[in-house]
Amino acid sequence: MRPATDKTSCPTCRQDRSCRPGAGTTLGDGLWRMNPLAVQVLGICSALAVTNRLENAMVMAAALTFVAVMSNLAVSCLRTIMPRRIRMIVEVTIIATFVILFDLALQALYWPMSRQLGPYVGLIITNCIIMGRAEAFALHHGPRLAALDGLANGTGYAIALGLVAVVRELAGTGRLCWAGRTLLTLPDWRVNLLAVMAPGAFLVLGFWIALFNWLRLRGEAGR
Amino acid sequence: MRDSLGRALLFAAVLGAICATLLAVTARWTAPLRERNRRAEHLRHVLGVLAIDYPPQADAGDLVAIFERTVTVRRRNGQVLYWRMVDGQATAVAGEFTGRGLWGPIRGLVALEADLTTIRAVRFYDHEETPGLGGEISSLHFRNQFAGKRVLDSTGQVRLIIQPASTKATGPNEVDGLTGATKTTRRVETMLNDAIRRIRREAGR
């Protein structure tokens, strides 16, 4: 049996529900209601660093989703036998293992992208989203739901990251590229340094967060 | 006793062993692939700067074959020179250079025609310059300017000039700089001139 304190420490639970969110709730929370970037504003470091190209942002999001799913799954499976006092060290060890696995695979199979992302794949180890989901969700829920939560949060992160990257790549370079092909070209565009550099990411992300929350709150008010 | 010290140690040891094994096996298994990628990338840069054509889908094995057929590597006083040979005649020579950029080291290759006074191509393959500003040194529109430039000024000294963004390049030994990247271009200018001097010395003139 789960200890009673889990009910209060689980942020996914509403007041009126027991600590067993359905698959739909878990999915919706990660993608929309509790979107890690737009609502919880976690994982901003990587959001600033890798969003000047859409392709980079999507590979980064894939890396984060992979790590979130796998670490949530592992932490959830181990949650009943894990000694409490070394809980966090165990989580970081598990997370670091999956991050390094992804990094090695990227270096072996997709070398140019590995060069582009540089240190940021490795920095997923310290990404608050991963650790946050392990602590807040995977420790209190079964493996299937925990894996789904990782998938939902990774996808939520991917959507937010993709939106920022599309704006920055277009505003910055006047082009939108994917897998070596140019999808869209703005006529007569000069390189916009604000969008290319990190401050541009702050601005773009700020506007997306505002829009996201306006829509979200309007939706809640309407219900 | 779920929280006893012994149990925590045992758990940590087992988990550590599992994770370490997983990583060690993956690292070993991917090592040849990663090494090939690294080597292929270097060969692509050398072939590219010497203007040697290779199919874009060439894998590491193809690149090694092309490299060995078309390029002769000679080392003199620590400077590695890549000679492009055509029918036993040298037509171009390339050398690597490293220098301090704005945020970190810049590494690249410069190739000279066999006369050692004309640039064939320049490449920067490793740098940490600001994306969109100094990072533009690796862009085609910056790099392509160097092709055909003379490395000597009117007095016969090695002096390739990267003009500041406000000045238009006019002379045969001048190229345009990059807006907002004065420090990067200054440093690139210095390291290119040093590299060209070194290559000319070691290549025999």
Interface residues (C-beta under 8 A of the other chain):
Chain A: N52 L78 I81 M82 P83 R84 R85 I86 I89 V90 T93 I94 A96 T97 I100 L101 L104 A105 Q107 A108 L109 W111 R115 G172 V191 L193 V196 M197
Chain B: R2 D3 S4 R7 A8 F11 A12 L15 G16 C19 L22 L23 T26 A27 T30 L33 R34 N37 R38 A40 E41 T130 P131 G132 L133 G180
